[in-house]
Amino acid sequence: MHPPNPDPARLVNKYLDSVADHKVRHRPTSNLPFHPIVFSLGGMMNGSTTKVFASWKRARVRSFEL
């Protein structure tokens, strides 16, 4: 009997997270803040990229509400 099929979105997110981790580990040494922005070809983002875009959106909205 075969195990149940894993959720495809979960597998994609796991892969995108591994790509982001690889980018962090292999970037040049620097004290500057760094957050990798990782997308799939289909437009999916890893969880931390989604959070970064949400924070950028909040910052942008505040700047236009002067």
C-alpha positions as CSV (number, residue, x, y, z in Angstrom):
1,M,0.0,0.0,0.0
2,H,1.3,3.4,-1.0
3,P,1.6,6.3,1.6
4,P,-0.8,9.2,1.0
5,N,0.3,11.8,-1.5
6,P,2.0,14.8,0.1
7,D,0.4,18.2,-0.4
8,P,2.1,19.7,-3.5
9,A,2.0,23.3,-2.0
10,R,3.9,22.0,1.0
11,L,6.5,20.3,-1.1
12,V,7.0,23.5,-3.1
13,N,7.3,25.6,0.0
14,K,9.8,23.2,1.5
15,Y,11.9,23.5,-1.7
16,L,11.6,27.3,-1.8
17,D,12.7,27.5,1.8
18,S,15.8,25.4,1.0
19,V,16.7,27.7,-1.9
20,A,16.4,30.7,0.5
21,D,18.6,29.0,3.1
22,H,21.2,28.3,0.4
23,K,21.2,31.9,-0.7
24,V,21.7,33.0,2.9
25,R,24.5,30.5,3.5
26,H,26.4,31.4,0.3
27,R,26.1,35.2,0.2
28,P,29.3,37.3,0.6
29,T,30.1,38.2,4.2
30,S,28.5,41.5,5.1
31,N,26.9,43.3,8.0
32,L,24.1,44.6,5.8
33,P,20.6,43.2,6.3
34,F,19.8,40.6,3.8
35,H,16.6,38.6,3.0
36,P,16.4,36.4,-0.1
37,I,13.4,36.9,-2.3
38,V,12.4,33.5,-3.6
39,F,9.7,32.7,-6.2
40,S,8.8,29.6,-8.1
41,L,8.3,29.8,-11.8
42,G,4.5,29.6,-11.1
43,G,4.7,32.6,-8.9
44,M,4.6,30.9,-5.4
45,M,6.7,32.6,-2.7
46,N,8.2,31.0,0.3
47,G,6.7,32.0,3.7
48,S,9.4,34.5,4.6
49,T,9.2,36.2,1.2
50,T,5.5,36.7,1.8
51,K,6.2,38.3,5.2
52,V,8.8,40.7,3.6
53,F,6.3,41.8,0.9
54,A,3.6,42.4,3.5
55,S,6.0,44.6,5.5
56,W,7.0,46.5,2.4
57,K,3.3,47.0,1.6
58,R,2.6,48.4,5.1
59,A,5.5,50.8,4.8
60,R,4.4,51.9,1.4
61,V,0.8,52.6,2.5
62,R,2.0,54.6,5.5
63,S,4.2,56.8,3.3
64,F,1.2,57.7,1.1
65,E,-1.0,58.5,4.0
66,L,0.8,61.7,5.0
